[in-house]
Amino acid sequence: MTALFEVPAPLFKTLSDQLPWLDAAPTLAAEYLDRWNLRLDGKPLHGMASIVLPVVRTADATPAMLKLQPFTDENKGEALGLKTWSTDDVVEVLDDDPATATILLERLEPRSLADVPDDTEATRILAELLARLSVVPAPPGLRRLEDIVTEMLADATRLIPRLADPDQQSLVRRYAAQAAELVQDPGDRLLHWDLHYENVLAAHRKPWLVIDPKPLAGDPGFEILPVLHNRWDDLVATGDLHRAIHRRFDLMLDVTGIDRERAVGWTRVRILQNVLWDLDDPEDEREDKIDPHQLEIARALDPADLIT
């Protein structure tokens, strides 16, 4: 029997630990096409950890996107998060299966905020969306930021000594200490966790809509870091990298109203999280160093964090 589609090759690298799921993905897709009365309407697209199929509802010819992904702690609340926020701000869920994290979504345009030429304009649009998302209380049943941070701190003692530079070790330990303080008041808002320019797409019914959350219950200050290290070339092109990072950070806070001290603190926690992920990844090319982008953001946000 001919497969419904060919799984995009890059997923065999990014989902190398999910090969049985990838092999079964065309069969799984066929099941949902039948269950939700859909027909294929184009070639498969993909994210880092998902297959997205353009489809059409046979009953009313509604164009949509069928998102297939291995069920994980990160994506199991995706549909719930999207259905909790206003559809004025996020992609609409047309159908979903919580047991497999399979979602039928409205079809958006293949253009993101990464395609907006003016970096400041793109940042302002993203900030305006975050301002509305971050006031929504998290529904029951989602992962909690305090649990994520508790896990990070448990790993930090084991992983931080892998950094070769003592100054970098000292920096990350300071960030771990701040994480231990902040986790005492972790917040209860509905967080996206991965809100950056490429996760905001153009649409017909609204200019821009948010996609692909990894929902958490926590403090909105935790949302800022992805905005700071995406579109990195735009920051470098200004000729003053640290000033450009500050301008983007300040714009996000001015528009969202997020408390500056907590935003700085939670951004450090996000840097800590990324450092620990890298240190725990045997295939990471940086091996025993902090990612240069993360280090520059740390330097920009606090002169005391300057490291040679």
HELIX and SHEET records of a PDB file:
HELIX    1   1 LEU A   11  THR A   14  1                                   4    
HELIX    2   2 SER A   16  GLN A   18  5                                   3    
HELIX    3   3 LEU A   19  ARG A   35  1                                  17    
HELIX    4   4 GLU A   78  THR A   84  1                                   7    
HELIX    5   5 LEU A  113  ASP A  115  5                                   3    
HELIX    6   6 ASP A  119  LEU A  133  1                                  15    
HELIX    7   7 LEU A  145  LEU A  159  1                                  15    
HELIX    8   8 ILE A  160  ARG A  162  5                                   3    
HELIX    9   9 PRO A  166  LEU A  182  1                                  17    
HELIX   10  10 TYR A  197  ASN A  199  5                                   3    
HELIX   11  11 PRO A  220  GLU A  223  5                                   4    
HELIX   12  12 LEU A  225  HIS A  229  1                                   5    
HELIX   13  13 TRP A  232  ALA A  237  1                                   6    
HELIX   14  14 LEU A  241  THR A  256  1                                  16    
HELIX   15  15 ARG A  260  LEU A  279  1                                  20    
HELIX   16  16 PRO A  292  LEU A  301  1                                  10    
HELIX   17  17 PRO A  303  ASP A  305  5                                   3    
SHEET    1   A 3 LEU A  38  LEU A  40  0                                        
SHEET    2   A 3 ILE A  51  ARG A  57 -1                                        
SHEET    3   A 3 LEU A  45  HIS A  46 -1                                        
SHEET    1   B 5 LEU A  38  LEU A  40  0                                        
SHEET    2   B 5 ILE A  51  ARG A  57 -1                                        
SHEET    3   B 5 PRO A  63  LEU A  68 -1                                        
SHEET    4   B 5 THR A 102  GLU A 106 -1                                        
SHEET    5   B 5 VAL A  93  ASP A  97 -1                                        
SHEET    1   C 3 ARG A 143  ARG A 144  0                                        
SHEET    2   C 3 LEU A 216  GLY A 218  1                                        
SHEET    3   C 3 ARG A 189  LEU A 191 -1                                        
SHEET    1   D 2 VAL A 200  ALA A 202  0                                        
SHEET    2   D 2 TRP A 208  VAL A 210 -1                                        
END                                                                             
